[in-house]
Every structure is written in C-alpha cells, then in structure tokens.
Amino acid sequence: MITGPSDLRAQADTASAHLPALMLAAERLAAMIAPGAHGLRRAGPGEDFWQYRPAGVGDGARSIDWRRSARSDAQFVRDREAQTAQTVQIWLSPSPDMDFTGGSDRPTKAERGQVLALALAMLLLRGGEKVGLLGQSTGTGRIQADRLAEALCMPRDTDFPVAELRPDRQVIVIADFLADPQWIADALNRAAGLGTHGCLLQILDPDEENFPFEGAVEFRAPNAATRHHSRDAQGLRQAYLTRLAKRRDWLHSQSAQAGWQFTHHVTSDDPAQVLGRIWAMLGPKGAH
C-alpha cells in the first residue's frame, strides 16, 4: 500500500530501475527490422507505385505517364498507393505466470514480452503510426516510446480490458495463454464484431515448450498456492505436450475465425525472428 508521496516515488523508482536497459534492448532489436509506412492498398496520396489505369476526365497532362502510354494507343495514369497512420495498441499480460523462467541464462516471459512490445512500438512510431498500450492513450514520436517503456514497467490490472477494444485498430496481445482461455474467446468475439484486427503472440519458456522434466518434481504455481508432486515427471510429458498442441490449435482457430493472426515464440529463440513476423503481419500484405 502506498502511504504517501515519498512511498510512491520509491515504488516508481524501483519499477523503472531497468528502463535504460529495456530501451537499449528494444532499440537494438528494432534496428534489425526495416521500418516504413504502411500502405492502404488502394490509390491515393503516397510515395509508392500502386497501379496504372487508363486516363479519364479530370486527368491533366501532368498526371499522364507518357512512357507507359507510348506502348499503346491509350493514355495511362500512374496511381500511387494511399498511406495513412495506423493506430496500434499492445497488451502485455501482467499475470504472475509471465515471471517464470526455467534458467538464469534466459529472460522471463515478461522480460522478453517487454522488449518485443517496446521494439514493435519503436518500429511503428518510426513509420509514423500511433501506438499505445491497450486501455491507455496512443501517441506518436520518441516521447511516446519513453512513455510506453515506463508504462510497461509499472503494475497493471491483470484482466484483459475487453471494453477498450475499438473499431479500425490493430491490437497485439502478448501472453502465454496457458490459463483458462475463456477471456481470449470473449476478446476475439468482441473484436470480430467491431472490425478490430490484430495478432495473438504466445511467449513460452523452453521448459514450458518442451517439458524436459524427469524423476521426482514439485510443480508450483507462481503464487505457491497450487502445487503438484510427481514422482515420474517424464511420464507426464506426452500428455502435457498433447494438451499444449491442442491449446495452440485452438488459438490458431479462434484467431482465424476473428480475422486475427497467431504466432508463438520461445524465450531461447532469437527475438528478431518473431518481431519480423509480427511486423510483416502489420505491413501492407498483412494489413486488413
């Protein structure tokens, strides 16, 4: 409990202590991916070529592409692709489950999620997009990246803010999706009704992905309230992997039905790979 301004400042300082490292890691990761404006895939003001079309009433001599027109008896206009700023919102699960790591040599799921969320935001901001955390205000420019870094390090409500979904926006949801999945179905149903598109990103630790346990193992929930003792952990592996595969298939199916996309990432893998996949999903070929 916060008892006064000094206590609030102390908690804020603690929460933001690793901001410089987070910003540096995100900047390095974002630098591996080529940013750029996202086209609307229709004719309009922009810099990229879209298509040739026959000249019509209202097209002046300046708009005629004479080189293309010279190859036929008709006159053609060179249309450019319309470009506009997207509004993209990111939600990183603040669940205690995300604090898990199976080894001191790799990040927790939450830490990897923070870096990916901020790196993605930096890419979008460089492209002129409006970005923010779901449920918070969106913005543009470098100062918005600083705000996002701070927000990602602060405590947040663990419930997904379904009511904050809005039409004509892209939403990136980052979580492990291992708990009760009903909230995912509810969120995607609302998103489909609103015309909100996006992506689900599942982040898992290698131990959760591969279940390498053997012999006697005690499995504990993050809050230590739930425990399970197994004398033969290896005997649980196949059942666990089967259940994980079914959950992933369900996430794929639910995403597709809502017009969303799904991808997953393991914290031992190169984060640039999954960042590149999500960036492609948000670009012209992946935009809805």
C-alpha positions in Angstrom: 0.0 0.0 0.0 1.2 3.5 -0.9 1.4 5.6 2.3 2.4 8.9 0.8 4.3 10.8 -2.0 7.7 9.5 -0.9 6.5 6.0 -0.9 5.0 6.5 -4.3 8.3 7.9 -5.6 10.2 5.0 -4.1 8.0 2.4 -5.8 8.1 4.3 -9.1 12.0 4.4 -8.9 12.1 0.7 -8.2 9.7 -0.1 -11.1 11.6 2.0 -13.6 15.1 1.0 -12.5 15.7 -1.1 -15.6 14.2 1.3 -18.1 17.6 2.2 -19.7 18.4 -1.4 -20.3 14.9 -2.1 -21.7 15.1 0.9 -24.0 18.6 -0.2 -25.2 17.5 -3.8 -25.8 14.4 -2.7 -27.7 16.3 -0.2 -29.8 18.8 -2.8 -30.8 16.1 -5.3 -31.7 14.1 -2.7 -33.7 17.2 -1.8 -35.6 17.2 -5.3 -37.1 13.8 -4.8 -38.8 13.3 -2.3 -41.6 10.6 0.3 -40.7 8.4 2.0 -43.2 4.9 3.5 -43.7 2.1 1.1 -44.2 0.1 1.4 -47.4 -3.7 1.1 -47.6 -3.6 -1.0 -50.8 -5.6 1.5 -52.7 -5.0 4.5 -54.9 -4.3 7.8 -53.1 -1.6 10.2 -51.9 1.6 8.4 -51.2 5.1 7.7 -52.5 4.8 4.0 -53.6 3.6 3.0 -57.1 0.2 1.3 -56.9 -1.1 0.7 -60.5 -1.6 2.0 -64.0 -5.1 3.0 -65.1 -6.5 4.5 -68.2 -6.6 8.3 -68.1 -10.0 9.7 -67.6 -11.9 13.0 -67.3 -10.1 15.3 -64.9 -6.6 13.8 -65.5 -4.4 16.6 -66.7 -1.3 16.3 -68.9 0.9 16.3 -65.9 -0.7 13.1 -64.5 -0.1 11.1 -67.7 2.7 8.6 -67.7 3.9 9.2 -71.2 6.5 6.3 -71.2 3.8 3.8 -70.4 1.3 5.4 -72.7 3.8 5.2 -75.6 3.5 1.5 -75.6 -0.2 1.6 -76.6 -2.8 3.7 -78.3 -4.3 4.8 -74.9 -3.0 7.2 -72.3 -2.3 5.9 -68.7 -2.0 7.5 -65.3 0.4 6.2 -62.7 -1.5 5.9 -59.4 0.3 5.9 -56.1 -0.7 3.9 -53.1 -2.5 5.7 -50.3 -0.8 5.7 -47.0 -2.1 6.6 -43.6 -1.1 6.2 -40.0 -2.5 3.1 -38.2 -3.5 3.0 -34.6 -1.9 0.1 -32.9 -2.4 -0.9 -29.3 -0.4 -3.5 -27.4 -1.4 -5.6 -24.4 1.3 -7.5 -22.4 -0.1 -9.8 -19.8 0.9 -8.7 -16.3 0.0 -12.2 -14.9 2.5 -13.6 -12.3 2.8 -16.6 -14.7 4.8 -14.4 -17.0 7.5 -14.0 -14.4 8.6 -17.6 -15.0 12.0 -18.7 -16.4 13.4 -22.1 -16.3 17.0 -20.9 -16.2 19.1 -18.0 -15.0 20.6 -17.8 -18.5 17.4 -16.7 -20.2 14.8 -14.0 -19.6 11.4 -14.4 -18.0 8.5 -14.4 -20.4 7.6 -10.9 -19.1 11.0 -9.5 -19.8 11.0 -10.9 -23.3 7.5 -9.6 -23.8 8.5 -6.1 -22.6 11.4 -5.9 -25.1 9.2 -7.2 -28.0 6.4 -4.8 -27.2 8.7 -1.8 -27.0 10.7 -2.8 -30.1 7.5 -3.2 -32.1 6.2 0.2 -30.8 9.5 1.8 -31.8 9.2 0.4 -35.4 5.6 1.6 -35.6 6.5 5.0 -34.3 9.3 5.4 -36.8 6.8 4.7 -39.5 4.5 7.5 -38.3 2.0 5.2 -36.6 0.0 6.0 -33.5 0.9 3.5 -30.7 -0.1 2.9 -27.1 -0.9 0.2 -24.6 -4.5 -1.1 -24.8 -6.6 0.9 -22.4 -4.2 3.9 -22.4 -3.8 6.8 -24.7 -2.0 6.5 -28.1 0.6 8.9 -29.4 3.5 9.4 -31.9 7.1 10.2 -31.7 10.1 9.4 -29.5 8.4 10.8 -26.4 5.7 8.2 -26.8 8.3 5.4 -26.8 9.6 6.7 -23.5 6.0 6.7 -22.1 5.5 3.2 -23.3 8.7 1.9 -21.7 7.7 3.4 -18.4 4.1 2.0 -18.6 5.4 -1.5 -19.5 7.4 -1.5 -16.2 4.5 -0.4 -14.0 1.9 -2.7 -12.3 -1.2 -3.1 -14.3 -4.6 -4.8 -14.0 -4.3 -8.5 -14.8 -7.6 -8.7 -16.5 -7.7 -8.1 -20.3 -9.6 -4.8 -21.0 -12.1 -6.2 -23.4 -14.2 -3.0 -23.2 -11.2 -1.0 -24.5 -11.3 -2.6 -28.0 -12.1 -0.1 -30.7 -13.0 -0.4 -34.4 -10.4 0.1 -37.1 -7.4 -0.6 -34.9 -4.7 -3.2 -34.7 -4.2 -4.9 -31.4 -1.2 -7.1 -30.4 -1.9 -9.4 -27.4 1.2 -10.9 -25.8 0.7 -13.6 -23.2 1.5 -17.3 -22.5 -2.2 -18.3 -23.0 -1.8 -21.3 -20.6 -4.5 -20.4 -18.1 -8.3 -20.5 -18.6 -8.8 -19.3 -22.3 -12.3 -18.0 -22.0 -11.1 -14.4 -21.9 -9.4 -14.9 -25.2 -12.7 -16.1 -26.8 -14.6 -13.2 -25.3 -12.0 -10.7 -26.6 -11.9 -12.1 -30.1 -15.7 -12.3 -30.3 -15.9 -8.6 -29.5 -13.0 -7.7 -31.8 -14.7 -9.5 -34.7 -17.9 -7.6 -34.1 -16.1 -4.3 -34.0 -13.9 -4.9 -37.0 -10.8 -4.8 -34.8 -7.9 -6.8 -36.2 -4.7 -8.0 -34.6 -2.4 -10.8 -33.5 -2.0 -13.1 -30.6 1.6 -13.7 -29.6 2.2 -16.7 -27.3 5.5 -16.5 -25.3 6.7 -19.6 -23.6 9.9 -20.6 -21.7 11.8 -23.6 -23.2 10.8 -25.7 -20.2 7.1 -25.0 -21.0 7.6 -25.7 -24.7 9.5 -29.0 -24.3 8.7 -30.3 -20.8 12.2 -31.7 -20.1 11.5 -32.8 -16.5 12.4 -36.2 -15.2 12.1 -38.1 -11.9 10.5 -36.5 -8.8 9.5 -32.9 -9.4 7.3 -30.5 -7.5 5.4 -28.1 -9.8 4.3 -24.9 -8.2 2.1 -22.0 -9.3 3.8 -18.5 -9.2 1.8 -17.7 -6.0 2.8 -21.1 -4.5 -0.9 -21.6 -3.7 -1.1 -24.6 -6.1 1.4 -27.4 -6.0 1.7 -30.8 -7.7 4.1 -33.5 -6.7 5.1 -36.0 -9.3 7.3 -39.0 -8.8 7.7 -39.6 -12.5 7.6 -36.2 -14.3 8.8 -37.9 -17.6 5.6 -39.9 -17.6 3.6 -36.6 -17.8 5.5 -35.3 -20.8 3.3 -36.7 -23.6 0.1 -35.7 -22.0 1.4 -32.2 -21.4 2.7 -31.8 -25.0 -0.6 -33.1 -26.4 -2.5 -30.6 -24.3 -0.2 -27.8 -25.3 -0.6 -28.6 -29.0 -4.4 -28.6 -28.6 -4.3 -25.2 -27.0 -2.2 -23.9 -29.8 -4.5 -25.3 -32.4 -7.4 -23.7 -30.6 -5.6 -20.3 -30.6 -5.0 -20.6 -34.3 -8.6 -21.5 -34.9 -10.1 -18.7 -32.7 -7.7 -16.2 -34.3 -8.6 -17.2 -37.8 -12.4 -17.0 -37.1 -12.0 -13.4 -35.8 -9.8 -12.4 -38.7 -6.7 -12.2 -36.5 -3.4 -14.0 -36.7 -1.5 -16.1 -34.3 2.2 -16.8 -33.8 4.4 -18.0 -30.9 7.8 -17.5 -29.6 10.2 -19.3 -27.1 12.4 -17.2 -25.0 15.5 -19.2 -26.0 14.9 -18.2 -29.7 16.1 -15.1 -31.5 13.5 -12.3 -30.7 14.2 -10.7 -34.1 12.5 -13.6 -35.9 9.2 -13.2 -34.2 9.4 -9.4 -34.3 9.9 -9.7 -38.1 6.8 -11.9 -38.4 4.6 -9.5 -36.5 6.0 -6.6 -38.4 5.1 -8.3 -41.7 1.6 -9.0 -40.4 1.1 -5.3 -39.7 2.5 -4.3 -43.1 0.7 -3.9 -46.4 0.4 -7.6 -47.1 -0.7 -8.3 -43.5 -2.9 -5.3 -43.0 -6.7 -5.7 -43.1 
